[in-house]
Amino acid sequence: MAADREMILADFQACTGIENIDEAITLLEQNDWNLVAAINGVLPEEPMQQAPSVPEVPPPLVDSPDLSVVGQQLQAMAGTSTLGSPWEPVMAGPMMRPTPRMLEFKVEYRERTVEVMLDDTSTVGNIKEVLQAELGIPTDKQHLRGFSQEEPDDAVLSTLNLPRENRLFLLTPDLPVASGSQEVDGESSLALERMLLEFVLNVVDVDKGIEYNLHFPGSRTIHQVKCDVYSLTDIPVRNQIWKGWPQDAKDDDMTLAGCGISHPSHDLEVWRQHIPVRFSSGVEEERRQRHASGSSTEDFEDASDSFTVDDNDLSFTDVVTRKPQPLIPDNCDDEYNASVHFTAEFTERYGECHPMFYIGSLEDAMKEAFQKPARDRKLLALYLHHDQSVQSNIFCSQVLCRESIVSYMSQHYLIFAWDMTFDSNKARFLGHISRQYGSLAAQTVRNYKADEYPLLMLVMRNRGASEVLKVVHGNNTVDELMSTLINAVDVFTENQRVEMQEEAEREERERMKREQDEAYQVSLAADRAKEEEKRRKEQEEKEEQERAQREAREAKEEREALRASLEDTLPDEPPEDCTEPLINLRVRLPDGEMLQRRFLAATTLQVVLNYVHSKGFPSKEYKLLSSWPKRDLTSLNTTQTLQQLGMNPQETLFLQEK
C-alpha cells in the first residue's frame, strides 16, 4: 500500500509540476488517492474528445521496425487490450494490481538518438536488449550513463525513482573505432565521454591572493564558470581578466569538455580590470578652476544651475556596485552585535523568509536551548556560513530559506548562526566549541575547508552533555535536509521523553527523601514506644514489598508460560511457494522493530493475535491496528479469517499500548 501511494505521488507531481510534497499529499488525500480526480482538481479542464468506435493502433515505440517485439512485450504485460497513452490512468477495483508506470528513455549514441519506452517493472537489461535490437551492439559491450550511478542489468526501473522522461548516454569503449566515417563517430563518443567527466579548476584570485579549487562537470559552460567565480570574488564577468584558458576557448558558450582544458585539473588566474572614470578636457579644466577658487559648500550644492556636463563629455566603462557586506565584520568582539548584523545582512541578501536566528552569544543560545526542564528544551542548530564557498549562496537561497524548512526549524529548533569567512571570527567560534564540546570537536570543525561550507550542525543535550547529532553539508537538497531535520527531531523527542521520566523519578526521590528526613526528625523526639511502632511498620512494609515482588514474579512466570503455550499452538508458517492464498503480515512494534510472517488467507484473526501474544504483546495490554482503513483488530470478531477482514496480500499492522 505504501509503495502504491509513493508511485501515485510521483505520478501526480510529474503531471502537475507541484514540488511541495506536503501540498501534493494533501490534494491526493482530499481525493482518496484517486490520481485522475486529483489531477482534474488541479489542472484546468479541457474539452473532452469523443473516443473512436474502433480502437486505434498505438504508434511504434521507436523508429525502427525491429523493435516491434518490444510493443508485443508491453501488450503482454498490460493484457490483451491495445496499449494507450503511457499517462492514461487505469481505474482498477480495490483487489486489482496498480498499473505499472510507463517510462520514456532517449538514448544518445554518437550521431543517433534511440527512443525507448518501457514500464517500470522492466530492468536496465531490458533497455540494453532494445538497444541491441536497434543498434546491433551486444548488451555486454554497452555502458549506460545518465543514472545517479552505474546500475547493474538486473536493477528494476521502479526502484531507481526515475521521472517519466529520461535521457541516457550509450558508451561503447570496448568496441574498436573503424576508419573513415566511423572515425567521426569515435570522436563524438570521446567528446561525449568528456562531457560526463568532472573537471577541477584551480582558480587563483590575483587581487586577493586566494586560490579556489572548483569542481564542475564537463557540460558546464565557460560563462557559467565565470558567473560562479563572480559569486566568490565579487568581480563582475565583464571586468574579469583571465589567464590560462586554451586558445580555442574563445566562445563563453563552449563547454569545459569541448574547450580543450586538461583533465582532471586545470590552472587559471583571474583579476579585476580597473578602468577609472575619465572626464573630457573641458570638464576637467572647469573642475580644476572650481577647486582653485575655493568654492564653498553652498556654491557646490547650487552647482546644478551653472555646472552642466553633457553626457558626451563623460566616458567610463564600469559602474561600481555596492560590494556585499560580510555577514559578520572582521574582528567582531561583541557576539550580540554580531548576531544582529548577521540577521540584518542575511535578510538583505536572501529576503525576509529565512530561519529565525538567535540574537545573542553562543553560550546564551545553549542556555536557552538546554538549561531548562526536559519538557521545555529544544534542539540547537548551528549554521556556519562561509562567503568563499560556492555552495553558500545556493544553499541559503534554494534550501535554507524555503518556506517549509523555515517553518519546521522555527517550530522545533533554536538556530544560532555564525560567519566563518574571517579567521578572527572563526577562531572565536572554535574557542567556544572547544570549551563546550572539547578539543576533538573543535579540531573537526577547524579541518573543514572553505569549499566544504556551509554547515548545519544539529546539537542536542543528552544526559547532561551536549551531543552533535548530525552535520549537514551545503550540497543537500530540500527533501534531504527536511528528512535529516525530521530524523533529528525524532531522536530528540525520544531522548526528551526519557529525560522527562528521569526528572520525574528524581523529583519523586527527592520528595521521598524530604519526607524521610522529616520522619527521622520526628522519630528522634519520640519515645521508645514510637520507635518500636516505627520498626514494626518498617517490617510490615518490607514484608509487603517482598509479597508484591513475589506476586509480580509469579505473574511474570505465568505470562511467560502462557506465551510459550500459545507459541506451541501456532500453525507452521506456510512456504513462499504455497498454492493457497497467502497474506504476508508485517507488524510494527512500539519500539520501531518489525515482525514479519506469512499466514494463510483462511487463518483466523485469533491465530494472528496468538502470534503477537507469543512475541510478548498480549491483547489485554496492546491494541493491534490496521493502517488502511484504520481499525482496532483486537475489538473485532476473532473468528473471522484474514480474507474476510479484507486484508491485502501485503499488510502492515501496528502495535499500540492500551
N, C-alpha and C positions, 0 to 999 in steps of 0.2 A: 504493500500500500504506500509506504514512504517513497519507494523508488518510482512508482507511478506518478506520484504528486511532484517529485522532482522533475520528471520528464515533462509533465504538463506545465510546470512553472517555467522551464527552459523554453518550451514552445511559445508560451504566452509572451515572455519577454522578447523573444526573437521576432515575433509577429507585430507586437505593439510598440517596441522600442522603449518600454518602461524599464529603467535601470534600477530603480529603488525596489529592493526585494520586499520590504515590508508593504509598500503600496501594492505590488503585484499580488502578494499573498492575500491581502485584504480584498481586492477585487475578485480573486478566484473564490474565496470563501463566501462572498456575497452571492455567488452564482453556484454554490455547492460543487465547486471544482469542475464545472462544465466549461470546457475550453471554448466551445463555439459561443455559448451565451456570454462568457466573459469578454471575448474579443468583440462581439457585436455591441456590447455595452460601452466599449471604449472607442472603437473606430466608427467613423461616420457611416451611415447606412448608404448603400449603393443600390441602384435598381437591379432587381433580380432578373437574370436571363433564363428564358424558358429552356428546360432541358430537352435535348433532341430525343425523338422517339426511339432511334436506333443508337446504341452506344458507339461512340467514336473510338477508333483505334488510337492509342496514345503515340506520340512521336517517339522515334528511337532515342535511346539514352545517349548515344554518341554518334558521330558522323559515319563511322564505318559499319557496313552491314555485318561484319564478322562478329559484332557484339550483340547480335540478336539473342544469343544464348543467355546473356545477362537479363534481358527483359523476360525471357521464359522463366528464369530462376526467380525473379521478383514476383511474377504472377503466381508461381507455385507457392511462394511464401504467403502471399496475400489471399490465396484461394483461387477459384476457377473464374472469378469475375475479372473484367478488364481493369488494368491499373488506371487510376485517375491522377489528379494532381497530387504531388507529394505533400501538399499542405491541406488536402481535403480531409476533414475530420470524419472518422467512422464512429457513429453512435452505437455503442455496444451496451448490452444489458449488464447487470451487476455481476453475472457469472462469466462474462466473456473476457478474453485477454485484451489488454490495450494494444492498439495498432502501433507497430514499430514506426519510428521517425525515419523519414527519408532524408538522406544527406547527399549534397552535391559536392563533387570534387573537380576542380580544374587543375589538371596535372600538366605542368610545363616541362617539355623535354626538348632541349636545343631550339629548333625553329618551329616546333609543333606544340599545340595545346590539345590535350585529350580531356573530354568531359565524361565524367563517370558519376552515376547515380546509384547508390546502394542504401539499403535500410541499415539502421544502427545495430541490428543483430549480426551483421556481417563482420568480417575480420580484416585486418590490414593485408593479410594474404590474399583475400578476395579482390582487393584493389589491384594487387600485383598481377593476379590472374587476368583481369580485364586488360591491363596494360600489355601483358604478354600476347593476348589475342589481337590487340590493336597494333602494337609496335614490333612484335616478334622477338622481344627481349626476354630471356629466361628470368623467372622470378628470383633465382639465387644470384643474379647479376644486378638486381635492381636495389637502389638505395633511395628511399623516400625521405625528403626533408620538408619541414613545414609543421610537423607536430611539435609539442613542447619539448619532446625528447625523442630519440630514435626508438620506435616501438617495434616489438617482435611481431612476426607474421601471425601468431595466434591471438594477438590483442584484439578484443572485441571493441567495435567502434563506440558502443553505448557507454563503455567505461572510461572513455577519453574525454567526456564532456565537451564535445565538438559543437560548433554552431551549425546552422543548416547549410551555409555556403562556406567552402574551404578552398584554399589554394595550396597546392603541393608542388614540389620540385623533384624531378626524377634525375638522379645521377647514376652514371654507369662507368665508374673509374676502372673497372676490371675489363672493359671491352676495349680492344685496340681501335685507334682512330686511323682510318684509311686516308690515302692521299686524295687530291682533287677536291671535289665538292664537299666530301665528308670532313676535310680538314677544317672548313669553316665551322661545321657543327662542333668539332672538337674545341675550337677556340671559344665558341659560345658557351659550351659546357664549362670550360675553365673560368670564363667570366662569371657564370652563374655560381660556381663554387666559391669564387672570391666574394660574391655578394653575401654569402652565408657565413663568411669568416668574421672574427672580431679583431678590430684594429685598436692598438694602443697609441694614442698621440701624446707625446711628451712636449707640452706647450710651455715655453718659458716666457713669462711676462717681463720684458726687459726693463720697463719703467720701475717695477716694484721688486725685481729680482726674485720672483716666486715661480716655481715650476709646478705645473699641474699634469697629473697622469690621468688622461681621459680615455674611457673605453667606449667605442662606438661600433655598431655593426657596419658591414660593408655597404649596405644600402643607404647609409647616411650621406646626404649631400654636403658639399663644401659650405654652402650657405647656412645650412642648419648647424654645422660645427662652429661657424663664426658667430652665429646667434648665441649658442651656448657659451662661447668664450666671452661674449659681451656680458652675460649674466655673472661671470666670475670676475672679470677685470674692470667692468664699467667703461670699457672702450667701445663706443658705437661701431657698428660694422663699417660705416662709411669712413671712419677715421682709423681703421685698423691697417697697419703696415705689417706684412708678413714676410718671413724668410724661411725657406725650406720646402715650399711646395714644388712638385715637379714642374718642368717646363710645359708639359701637356695640360696641366691643371689651370687652364685659362678661363674656364666657364664655371661659375659658382654652382650651377645646376648639376655638375658632374658628381657622381658618387665616389666614395672613398675607394671602392673596388675598382673603378674604372679610371681614376685619375693618375695611377702609376705610383702611389706611395708604397713603401716597403712594408712587409708583414713579418713578424707580428707587431713591430713598433716602428714609429717614425718620429724624428725630432723636428720641432718647429719653434720659431720665435715670433713674437708679436709685440708691437709698441704703438703708442698713440702718435698720430700725425698732428702736430701743432701748427695751426695757421692763424696768426693773430689778425685782428681787425685792422684794416688799412684804410685811412682817410685819403681823399684826394688832396692835391696840393693846396687848393683854395680853402678848403675846410680846415686843413692843418694850420695854415697861416692865420686864419681867424681865431683858431683855438689858442695859438701862441700869443696873439695880441691881447686876447681877453685875460689870459693868465698873467701877462706882463702888467696890465693896467690894474691888477689887484681888485677885480670886481668883487663886490660884497655878495653875501648870501641872497639878499633881496634881489640884486641885479641878476643873479643866476636863476632865481625862481621865475623872474619875469622874462627870461631869455626867449620864451616861445614867440614873443612878438617880433624880435629882431634877429634871433639866431635861427635861421631856416636852412635846412640842408636838403638838397634834392636826393632822391633815392639813388640816382646815378653817381652821386659823389661818394657813396659808401660801397666798399667791396669787401665781402667776407664769405667764407666758405663753411663756417661751422657755428652753430648756436650752442652755447654752453648750457647744458641742462643741470638741474639740481641733482647732485650726487646723493644716492640713498644714504640716509643716516644709519649708523650701526644700531642694532637693537639695544646694545648696552655700550656706552662710551668706554674708551680705554682707561685703565686705572681707576675704575669706579669703586670707591671705598664704602659708600652708603648703599646697602642692599635694598633698602626700602625705595630710595630714589631710582635705583637700577631697575627694580621690578615695575615701577611706574613708567619709566622711559621705555622699557621693553614692550609693555602693553600698548602704549601710545604709538610707537613706531610700527609694531606688528599690525595694529589696526590701520595705519596709514598705508601699509604695503598690501594687505590682504583683505581689507574690508572689516565691517562690523561683525560678521558671522565668524567667530573664532572661539576656541575654548576660553573659559573664564580663568585667567591666570591669577595666582595668589599674589597679593600685594604685601610684601614683607620679606624677611630673610628666610633662608632655607631652614634654619633652626626653628623659627616660629611656625613655618609650614609643617614641619614634622610634629611639633607640639599640637597644632590644630588637628592634624590627621590621626595621631597615635595616642597622645597623652590624655585620653578620655576613657570613660567606661566603654566596655567592649561594644555595647549596642550603638554607641554614638561615633565609632571610629569609621574612617574611610580609607580607601586605597590612595596612595600618593603616586602621582605620575610626574616624573622629572623629564621635562622636554629640554634637550640640549641642541642648540642651533649653531650652525657654522656657515657664515656667508660665503666661504670659499668652496663650498660643496655644491655641485650641480644639482644634487637631489633636493637641496633645501627648499628652493622656490617651488619645485614640482610637488614635493610632499606637503608643504604648507597650503598651497593654493588648491590642489586637487584632492587631497586626502584629509589632512588635519582640520581644514575649515569646512568640510562637508557638513551639512545640517544634521544628518543622522549621527555622525561622530561627535559633533559638538553637544548635541542633546544628551547622548548617552554618557559622555565623560562628565558633563556638568552634574549629572544625577548621581554618579557612582564614584567620582574621583575628585580629589583635591589636586590641582595642577600647578606645579612650580616650574617656571621657565628660566633658562639662563643662556647667555650668548657666549660661546667658546671661541669666537673669532680671534680675540686678542689674548696673547699669552698671559697678561696680568690677570684678566678675568678668569681664564682657565685655571691658573694657579690658585686663585682664591676659592674656586669651586672644588678643586681637588683637595684643598685643605679641609673643607667641610666634609667631603666624602671620607677622607682618612680618619677624621675624628669620629664620625658616626658609624662607618661601616668597616673600618680597618684599612691597613695599607694595601692589602691584596685587592680590594675593590677599587681603591684609588689608582693603583698601578694598571688595572684592567681598563679603566676609563682613559688613563694617560696614554695607553698604547693605541687608542683609536686614532686613525689618520683623518685629515680634513675631509677627504672624499668619502669617508665612511659615515659621516654625519648626514642628516640629523639622527638623533637617538631619542627614543622614548622609553625610559626606564620605569617599570611598574613595580612599586615597592609596597610591602605590607608589614605589619607588626605581628610577629609570631613568637609567643611565649617570652615577651619582654625584650626581644631583639628585632631589629629591622632586617627584612629579608627581601632581596631583589627577585621578584617572580619571573620577569621576562624583560629582555632588552629588544625593542622593536627598532628595526633599521628603516631608513627612508625609502627603500625600494618596495615597501609593502603597498598593496592596493587597498582600496576602501574596504572590500569584503575581508581581506586578510587581517587588516587592523581591527575591524569590528569583531571578527572571530576571536582574535587574541584578547581584546578587551573583555569580551563576554566570558571567556575561559578564566581569565584572571579574577573576575568578579565571582564566578562560581567557587573558585578555590578560596577566595577571601571570605565568602559567605559561610562556607563550611567551617573554616577556621574561626570565624566570629562566633558561630553557634557554639563551638567547643569552649571558647574562652568565656562566653557568657555563662555557660553552665559551670565552668570552673569558678568564676567570680561568685555565682550564686552559692556554690558549695563553700567557698572561702568565707563569705559573709555569714553563712549558717554556722560554720565552725567558730567564727569569732563571736557570734551571738551566744552559742552554747558555752564558749569559754567564759564570757562575761557572767552568764548565769551560774556557771560552776564556781567562779570566784566569789560571787555574792553568797552562794550557798555555803562556801567554805568559811566566809567571814561569820555567817550566822552560826555555823557549827562550832566555831571557837567560843562563842558566848553561850552556847547551850550546855546543859548539864550532861551527866553520864547517860541519863535515860534517852535523851535525844540522840546522843552519839550511837547508842545501841540501836535505836529506831532507824537511824540513817544506814547503819551497817546492814540491818535486816532488809531494808528496802533495796540497797545495792545488791544484796544477794538475790532477792526476788527478780530484780531487773536482769541480773546476769543469767539466772535460770530461764527467764522469759526470752532473752536473746538466744540462748542455746536452743530453746524449744523452737523458736522461729527459724533459726538456721537449720535445725534438723528437719522441720517441716518443708522448708524450701528445698533442701537436698532431696528429700523423699519425692517432692513434687517434680523436681527435675529428673530424677531417675524414672519416675512414672511416665513423664513426657517422652523420655528417650526410649523407653520400652515400647510405648505406643507408636513412636516414629519408626522404630525398627520393624514392628509388626506390619505397619502399613507398607513399608518398603518391600517386605517379603511378599505381600499380596498383590503387588503391581504386576500387570502382564508384561511380558518381554517386549522390548522396543522392536517394532516391525522393521525389516530391512528396507533399504532405499529402493530396491527393485521389486518391492511388493506390488502385486497386481491390484490389490484392493485400494480404494481411495485413501489417501494419507493426508494428514494435516501436520505440518511442521510448526510446533509451538515454540516461541521464544518468550521467556518470562524475565522481565527486568526487575531485579531485586531492589530494595530500598537503598542499598549502598552502591548501586550502579552496575553491579555484575549481572551477567546474563545466564539463565538456564535454557537449554535447548534440548528438545526431544521430539521424536516422531510418534504420533498416535494414529490409530485407525479412525476414519471419519465416523465409524459406528461406535466409538468409545464414548462412554457416558461422562458427564461433567464431574461426577463423583470420583472417577478414576484420576482425572486431572487434579482435583483438589487433594486427593490422597498423595499424588506425586509431589505436589508443592509442600504438603504437610511432612512428607518424608525428608524433605530438604531443610526442615526446621522452621516452617512457617505455617502454623496451624490456622484453620479458618476462624477460630474464635478470636484470634488476635490480629489477623491480617485480612484485608479485602483483596480479591483478585479482580482487576478491572480490565475491560477491553478498550482499545483505543478508538475504534470507529465501528459502529456507534458506541459511545461511551456508556458503559453499564457495569453494574456490580454483579459478577457471575456468582459470587457466594450467596446472593439473595435469590437466585433463580432455582428452578426445579432441577435438582442434581441428577435426576434420572434421564434427562434429555441428553441426546447424543450431540457430539460436536457439529455434526452435519445439520441437525435440527436447529441448533443455535445459529446457523448461518455463518460459521467460521470459514475463512479463506484458507486455501492450501498453505499460505504463509501468513501466520498470525502472530502478532506481538501483544503480550499481556503485561500488566503492571501490578506489582505488589505494593500495597499501601497499608500502613498500620491503622487500625480502627481507632 
